[in-house]
Amino acid sequence: MNPASDALVEALESSPALALLRAHSRTWIVPLFMEHLEDSDESVSAEWFHERVTAARAAAVGEVAQEAADLCRDWIDKKWLSTETRGGRLRYRLSHHSLRALSLVRETLAGESAVSGARLESITHAVHLLADMVNPDRAAQVQRIDAEIAALQQRRAAIASGEASLATVDEMRQQVREILAMTRGLPADFRSLKAKVDDSHQGIARRVMADGPPKAELVEDYLRQHDYLAQSSEGRAFAAFSRLLTSGQAERIRADVDLIVRQEFARTHMTAAECEDLDTMIETLLRAELEVEQSRTRWSASLRRFLTRSAHERHRHLLRRAELALHTGSEWVQREPQQRYLQGDVLGVGSLNISDISQVQFWHDTGDTSVVFEATEHATELSDADRAALRLATGTSPRALAQTVNDLLVDRAEVTGAEVLEHTDPEFRRLGALVSILDLAVRFGAIDAEHLDSVELAPEADLPLTATLPRVRFTETIQLKG
């Protein structure tokens, strides 16, 4: 067998993704991962997932011979699951190997032909761009652009005169399917990249905790992992999408999508799900891209903290040396009690170059330090202005507005920010209440920037005051701590 075949066999045997797809219990593990973990942007709690594992196994084999926690530990060893600890509690998420396996399953389930007019157009455009890239002759590139301009002008004239035929419904449907097919896998690719980032950096963190490698070696390993991720298929897609954002094409795509969903074709020949997927395409990709950036930033900050805590490491080194010296001296005195003099750097932290020991002050007793607290009572009462300010601050606080949200959710499924302000006492319908509502929406609700609401605030004077804010929605009761 040649080396290429050996490498192929080794990849087939060692790939966790392929191991998942050929596992004996894949018939219930793969649906379990798809239903509860594939579309989750965040990790899930171990307790919650253990319940789903128990239910899925019981439904598949009719009995539970192994604890869910043991199964999950086995899946972690097989690199199907990754873990993280948040708030002292264990959480699970899919590894990038499992995401790749589920992506293969999704592509198989879709069953769409790889050949379509829309896809051929995409290939033609990509080949044309590549031809421009590889041609070093600038004059030739200018000629190609002139030819494109002439072709566009000819097409414009044909459309203006009515000679050119418009696209058919089948062609438009084909283009919609092609767009959705090309973008459907991008969020999964970004989640896979995020999982790879987390896995590689957790490996570095475990090395730090285990044996504390030299910092130069740690930085080299970090940069090598960063280069590896950048060269992966997910990393290249991420870089291309980032370039798209910085070039301003995202706004152009948004404008084109808005134009599409407003047309009669979208209302009559596109499903509601297709319109929703197309309308939220950029936002979905932006959210996935943000998660990758947050993960990279978090791990970079962690590495930076480790590299800059040299003073802390020296302090720990001194303490370890001092503890070892004291322990060794104590045993020595007990075994052979007599006076001794030691020469050299006993602690291994360097020597102090002095000429007169009286000039060195290692420690000075400053005496006991006492702290005295005094409480002074004021006989005067608060002024009316101070009382009014305290009352206004209380009535417009997030806690007061959260209580209004909870009261309204008792008899309705959703509450908007405008409704919360409408049910607030007119005395507290101020700008502070509006700020508190937005603060609660960021933490507990949802903000729809595409729709705006106008609300009336109680002005200081008699002039009317109207404020415009993005539509804010609350669907769950708010529990504030403290």
Stockholm file with secondary structure:
# STOCKHOLM 1.0

chainA/1-482         MNPASDALVEALESSPALALLRAHSRTWIVPLFMEHLEDSDESVSAEWFHERVTAARAAAVGEVAQEAADLCRDWIDKKWLSTETRGGRLRYRLSHHSLRALSLVRETLAGESAVSGARLESITHAVHLLADMVNPDRAAQVQRIDAEIAALQQRRAAIASGEASLATVDEMRQQVREILAMTRGLPADFRSLKAKVDDSHQGIARRVMADGPPKAELVEDYLRQHDYLAQSSEGRAFAAFSRLLTSGQAERIRADVDLIVRQEFARTHMTAAECEDLDTMIETLLRAELEVEQSRTRWSASLRRFLTRSAHERHRHLLRRAELALHTGSEWVQREPQQRYLQGDVLGVGSLNISDISQVQFWHDTGDTSVVFEATEHATELSDADRAALRLATGTSPRALAQTVNDLLVDRAEVTGAEVLEHTDPEFRRLGALVSILDLAVRFGAIDAEHLDSVELAPEADLPLTATLPRVRFTETIQLKG
#=GR chainA/1-482 SS CCHHHHHHHHHHHHCHHHHHHHCTTHHHHHHHHIIIIITCSSCEEHHHHHHHHHHHHHHHHSSCCSCHHHHHHHHHHTTSEEEEEETTEEEEEECHHHHHHHHHHHHHHHCCCSCCHHHHHHHHHHHHHHHHHHCCCHHHHHHHHHHHHHHHHHHHHHHHHTCSCCCCHHHHHHHHHHHHHHHHTHHHHHHHHHHHHHHHHHHHHHHHHHHCCCHHHHHHHHHHHHHHHHHSHHHHHHHHHHHHHHTTHHHHHHHHHHHHHTSHHHHHHSCHHHHHHHHTHHHHHHHHHHHHHHHHHHHHHHHHHHHTCHHHHHHHHHHHHHHHHHHHHHHHHHHSCSCCCCCSCSSSSCCCCCSCGGGCCSCCCCCCCCCCCCCCCCCSCCCHHHHHHHHHHHHTSHHHHHHHHHHHTTSCSCEEHHHHHHTSCGGGCSHHHHHHHHHHHHHHSEEEEEEEEEEEECCSSSSCEEEEEEEEEECSCCCCCC
#=GC SS_cons         CCHHHHHHHHHHHHCHHHHHHHCTTHHHHHHHHIIIIITCSSCEEHHHHHHHHHHHHHHHHSSCCSCHHHHHHHHHHTTSEEEEEETTEEEEEECHHHHHHHHHHHHHHHCCCSCCHHHHHHHHHHHHHHHHHHCCCHHHHHHHHHHHHHHHHHHHHHHHHTCSCCCCHHHHHHHHHHHHHHHHTHHHHHHHHHHHHHHHHHHHHHHHHHHCCCHHHHHHHHHHHHHHHHHSHHHHHHHHHHHHHHTTHHHHHHHHHHHHHTSHHHHHHSCHHHHHHHHTHHHHHHHHHHHHHHHHHHHHHHHHHHHTCHHHHHHHHHHHHHHHHHHHHHHHHHHSCSCCCCCSCSSSSCCCCCSCGGGCCSCCCCCCCCCCCCCCCCCSCCCHHHHHHHHHHHHTSHHHHHHHHHHHTTSCSCEEHHHHHHTSCGGGCSHHHHHHHHHHHHHHSEEEEEEEEEEEECCSSSSCEEEEEEEEEECSCCCCCC
//
